[in-house]
Amino acid sequence: MVEFNAVKIKRILNPTSIDLGEYVINPYLGCAHACLYCYVRSNRVISRKNKPWGEYVDIRVNAPELLEKELAAKKPKTVLLGSTTECFQPIDKEYELMAKILEILNRHGVYYVILTRSPLITDYIPLLKAGFCKKIYFTVNNMRTDFKRALEPRSPLFELRYAAINKLLDEGIPVVPYFSPVLPWISEPEDIFAKFPQAGEIEFECLNFNLLNISDIIEHIVGVSPSLRPKYARMLGDKIFYGRIWQEFKDYIEKRAKIAKKRYNIYVHEFGGYFRNVYAGTEYQVPRTE
């Protein structure tokens, strides 16, 4: 059961190393979706020692009040929403923090970029259409139900996310479907380009095998499909094998993108090192023509 706590904080605009904004706004601490491969689990500062990630959410009830004051003082041009939490998780229905935050940002003329995987964001379309939403990176995936149950048990259904992305695109809101993480031998991206006919591009992020809890992730995968244990063990210990598997995936997506005539990007984490996504300076790959 998820534990919810209403708390007050001292600051809501925080510096961020993600190149999507000058500051980041996280109206919640914690996330009820409980995705096992969420990189926040590897952040010892954010993750609590006495409560597993996915089992607590702190509601920062004074976030809108602080935002009004801090925008006047810091005057950012662009902010990021949701670097370490899901802004549009179900509890927001009760507290309505995001409606207040979006209204404040719109009124102050501050542009924003959103990271989300929640179909509930479609409830805020009128606010998102005010002209200050620069881009939404909407996380999707596709895998068998038993794998999803093991790896992200409380996240929204993939089909609901697909529908939400298309609804946002229909409304003229800029959305990048973000297929993440690509799980070798598990994720099923076969028709992913066709699912979003109005999306100009799709981005893919391959599983980060350098996460602190990668052993736990693998055990959950193996719990569903024991035959995958040797393959995942090789991904951890064999650099050549690791490179070959991801190159095969790149080649596959290149072919699918060519057929769909879509731009794309694929992020692969360095073998044995921690990869940092660079969003803003990225140039999308265009499929080669014969």
ABEGO torsion letter per residue (X at the ends): XBBBBBBBBABABBBBABAABABBBBABBEBAAGBAABAAAABAAABBAABBBGABBBBBAAAAAAAAAAAAAAGBABBBBGAABBAABAAAAAAGAAAAAAAAAAAAGBBBBBBBABAAAAAAAAAAAAGABABBBBBBBBBBAAAAAAABAABBBAAAAAAAAAAAAAAGBBBBBBBOBBBBGABBAAAAAAABAABABBBBBBBBAABAAAAAAAAAAAAABAAAAAAAAAAAABAAAAAAAAAAAAAAAAAAAAAAGBBBBBBBBBBGBBBBBBAAABBBBBBBBX
